[in-house]
């Protein structure tokens, strides 16, 4: 009686875990798509920044190298040639380009020398202007090869949320396996005694090619099953040899004269444990399954 409620409970946990795993997967994919879209916006904005910095340096011909994502929420802008950087111009063009791209307003920017990657200039931008740190206004950074690196501080929560969704999805999948509904195993003898065809002390299972007597299983060949099926359907009745041969062999292969007698003999031996049933040879006519009440 307790098994049914337990099974229902396992199903609830199982399907609940699957739904949670599916939801976590969707959220994880959504997060990845948002990250990809964010990265593309950053690259566009940084290329705009690079273009304006080159124009401010009277350079309209040199190339802006591909913007690279070097870490989570950290991007790098590089140039083909050396340039002079004006901090006031740099801060303004970055603010304008990021605002147009609707990027987060909390970020840290560093200008690094290509030769030794030492920081030549940096500033911290915050949505709250009072918390922004923008040094060296009015000064000029000498002409050299520079790279500009930007880290978005508000985007650090994205990686954390991604980890949370991955952990949640993993737990849900494991839980689904743990609570996978298991079928109760029934005892074979009990099940077979209910579903078999009664034949004296035996139970006959044509679909499973076997006889059962108590807990003992007796295997039957396909031909033995076909013959016994005919006899069970016609107890205490003579079945002619011609009919048996036609029903069992005619449509299933070549019939050899002694084949029928051979299989009848095999069946007799397998039914010999029960004296209430007997396969009788009716001379010159056929065979009959005698069943005593």
C-alpha positions in Angstrom: 0.0 0.0 0.0 2.9 2.3 0.7 4.5 1.6 -2.7 2.1 3.7 -4.8 2.5 6.9 -2.8 6.2 6.4 -2.8 6.2 6.0 -6.6 4.1 9.2 -7.0 6.5 11.1 -4.8 9.5 9.9 -6.8 7.7 10.9 -10.0 7.1 14.4 -8.6 10.7 14.8 -7.6 11.9 13.3 -10.9 9.8 15.6 -13.2 10.4 18.6 -10.9 14.1 18.0 -11.2 13.8 17.7 -15.0 11.8 21.0 -15.2 14.4 22.7 -13.0 17.3 21.4 -15.1 15.5 22.6 -18.3 14.9 26.0 -16.8 18.5 26.3 -15.7 19.7 25.3 -19.2 17.5 28.0 -20.8 18.8 30.6 -18.4 22.4 29.5 -19.0 21.9 29.7 -22.8 20.2 33.1 -22.4 23.1 34.3 -20.3 25.6 33.2 -23.0 23.6 35.0 -25.6 23.5 38.2 -23.5 27.3 37.9 -23.0 27.9 37.5 -26.7 25.7 40.5 -27.5 27.4 42.5 -24.8 30.9 41.6 -26.2 29.9 42.7 -29.7 28.6 46.1 -28.4 31.9 46.6 -26.5 34.0 45.9 -29.6 31.9 48.4 -31.7 32.2 51.1 -29.0 36.0 50.5 -28.6 36.6 50.8 -32.3 34.7 54.1 -32.2 37.0 55.2 -29.4 40.0 54.2 -31.3 38.9 56.0 -34.4 38.3 59.3 -32.5 41.7 59.0 -30.7 43.5 58.6 -34.0 41.6 61.6 -35.5 42.5 63.6 -32.4 46.2 62.7 -33.2 45.7 63.9 -36.8 45.9 60.3 -38.0 43.2 59.3 -40.5 45.0 56.4 -42.3 46.5 53.9 -39.8 44.5 50.9 -38.8 42.7 50.0 -35.6 43.6 46.4 -34.8 40.8 43.9 -34.0 39.4 44.4 -30.5 40.2 41.4 -28.3 38.3 40.0 -25.3 41.1 39.0 -23.0 39.2 38.1 -19.8 35.6 38.0 -18.6 34.4 41.6 -19.0 37.8 42.8 -20.0 38.7 44.0 -23.5 41.7 45.3 -25.3 42.0 47.9 -28.1 45.3 48.1 -30.1 46.6 50.3 -32.9 48.8 49.8 -36.0 51.0 52.7 -35.2 52.2 54.9 -32.4 50.0 57.7 -31.2 49.8 60.5 -28.7 47.0 60.2 -26.2 45.3 63.2 -24.5 43.7 62.1 -21.3 40.9 64.7 -21.5 40.0 63.5 -25.0 40.4 59.9 -24.0 38.0 60.2 -21.0 35.4 62.1 -23.1 35.4 59.9 -26.2 35.1 56.8 -24.0 32.2 58.2 -22.1 30.4 59.3 -25.2 31.0 56.0 -27.2 30.0 53.8 -24.2 26.9 55.9 -23.5 25.8 55.6 -27.2 26.2 51.8 -27.0 24.3 51.7 -23.7 27.2 50.1 -21.9 27.6 50.0 -18.1 28.9 53.2 -16.7 31.1 51.5 -14.1 34.4 50.5 -15.6 38.2 50.8 -15.2 40.4 51.9 -18.2 44.2 51.4 -18.5 46.5 52.7 -21.2 49.5 50.3 -21.4 52.8 50.7 -23.2 53.3 47.9 -25.8 57.0 47.5 -25.0 56.7 46.5 -21.3 52.9 46.6 -20.6 53.5 49.2 -17.9 50.4 51.4 -17.2 51.0 54.8 -18.7 47.6 56.2 -17.7 44.4 54.9 -16.1 41.1 56.1 -14.7 38.0 54.7 -12.9 34.6 55.7 -14.1 31.6 55.3 -11.9 27.9 56.0 -12.4 28.2 58.2 -9.3 30.5 61.0 -10.5 31.8 61.7 -7.0 33.2 58.1 -6.9 35.0 58.4 -10.3 38.8 58.8 -10.3 40.1 60.7 -13.4 43.7 61.9 -12.9 46.1 63.9 -15.0 43.6 66.2 -16.7 45.3 68.6 -19.1 48.5 66.5 -19.6 49.6 64.7 -22.7 50.9 61.1 -22.9 53.9 61.1 -25.3 53.7 59.4 -28.6 54.3 55.6 -28.3 52.8 52.3 -29.1 49.8 51.8 -26.7 47.1 49.4 -26.0 43.9 50.3 -24.1 42.3 47.8 -21.8 38.8 48.2 -20.3 37.3 46.1 -17.5 33.6 46.5 -16.9 33.1 46.1 -13.2 29.3 45.7 -13.3 29.6 42.7 -15.6 31.4 40.6 -13.0 28.0 39.4 -11.7 27.4 37.7 -15.0 30.1 35.1 -14.5 28.7 34.5 -10.9 25.2 34.0 -12.2 26.5 31.6 -14.9 28.2 29.5 -12.3 25.0 29.5 -10.2 23.0 28.3 -13.2 25.6 25.6 -14.0 25.6 24.3 -10.4 21.8 24.4 -10.3 21.5 22.5 -13.6 24.0 19.9 -12.4 22.2 19.4 -9.2 18.9 19.1 -11.0 20.2 16.5 -13.4 21.7 14.4 -10.6 18.5 14.6 -8.7 16.5 13.5 -11.7 18.7 10.3 -11.9 18.4 9.7 -8.2 14.6 10.0 -8.2 14.1 8.3 -11.6 10.8 6.3 -11.1 11.7 2.6 -10.6 9.3 -0.2 -11.4 8.7 -2.7 -8.7 10.0 -6.1 -9.6 7.4 -8.8 -9.2 8.3 -12.3 -8.5 8.3 -14.3 -11.7 6.4 -17.4 -10.4 3.6 -15.3 -9.0 3.3 -13.3 -12.2 3.4 -16.3 -14.5 0.8 -18.3 -12.5 -1.6 -15.4 -13.1 -1.0 -14.9 -16.8 -0.4 -18.4 -18.1 -2.8 -20.8 -19.8 -3.8 -23.6 -17.3 -2.8 -27.1 -18.5 -3.1 -29.6 -15.7 -0.4 -28.8 -13.2 1.4 -26.6 -15.8 1.0 -23.0 -16.9 1.5 -22.6 -20.6 3.0 -19.3 -22.0 3.0 -19.4 -25.8 4.4 -15.8 -26.1 7.3 -16.7 -23.9 8.0 -20.2 -25.3 7.7 -22.0 -22.0 5.9 -24.1 -19.6 5.9 -23.5 -15.8 5.2 -26.0 -13.1 5.5 -24.5 -9.7 8.8 -22.6 -9.9 10.3 -24.7 -12.6 10.6 -23.3 -16.1 10.5 -25.6 -19.1 11.7 -24.1 -22.4 9.8 -24.9 -25.6 10.8 -24.6 -29.2 8.7 -22.5 -31.7 7.3 -25.7 -33.3 6.5 -27.2 -29.9 4.6 -24.0 -28.9 2.6 -24.1 -32.2 1.7 -27.7 -31.7 0.8 -27.4 -28.1 -1.3 -24.3 -28.8 -3.4 -26.4 -31.2 -3.9 -29.1 -28.7 -4.7 -26.8 -25.8 -7.4 -25.1 -28.0 -8.9 -28.6 -28.8 -8.6 -30.7 -25.6 -9.8 -34.3 -25.8 -10.3 -34.0 -29.6 -8.5 -35.8 -32.3 -6.5 -33.5 -34.6 -5.5 -35.1 -37.9 -1.9 -35.4 -38.9 -2.6 -33.5 -42.1 -4.1 -30.6 -40.2 -1.2 -30.5 -37.8 1.3 -30.6 -40.6 -0.5 -27.9 -42.6 -0.9 -25.5 -39.6 2.6 -25.8 -38.3 4.8 -26.5 -41.3 3.1 -25.7 -44.6 3.6 -22.0 -44.4 6.8 -22.1 -42.4 9.2 -24.3 -44.3 9.7 -27.8 -45.7 7.9 -30.6 -43.9 9.8 -33.8 -43.3 7.7 -36.9 -42.7 9.1 -37.7 -39.2 9.1 -34.1 -38.0 5.7 -34.2 -36.5 6.4 -37.5 -34.6 9.7 -36.1 -33.3 8.1 -32.9 -31.9 5.2 -34.9 -30.4 7.7 -37.1 -28.7 9.5 -34.1 -27.2 6.2 -32.6 -26.0 5.3 -35.9 -24.3 8.5 -35.9 -22.3 8.0 -32.3 -21.2 4.4 -33.0 -20.1 5.3 -36.4 -18.4 5.3 -34.9 -14.9 1.5 -34.6 -14.9 -0.4 -37.8 -15.3 -3.7 -35.9 -15.8 -2.6 -34.9 -19.3 -1.4 -37.1 -22.1 -0.6 -36.8 -25.8 -2.2 -39.9 -27.4 -1.4 -41.3 -30.8 -4.7 -42.2 -32.7 -3.3 -44.8 -35.1 -3.7 -43.8 -38.7 -5.5 -40.6 -37.9 -3.6 -38.2 -35.8 -3.1 -37.1 -32.2 -5.2 -36.1 -29.2 -4.4 -34.2 -26.0 -6.3 -36.1 -23.3 -7.0 -33.9 -20.3 -8.6 -35.5 -17.2 -10.7 -33.4 -14.9 
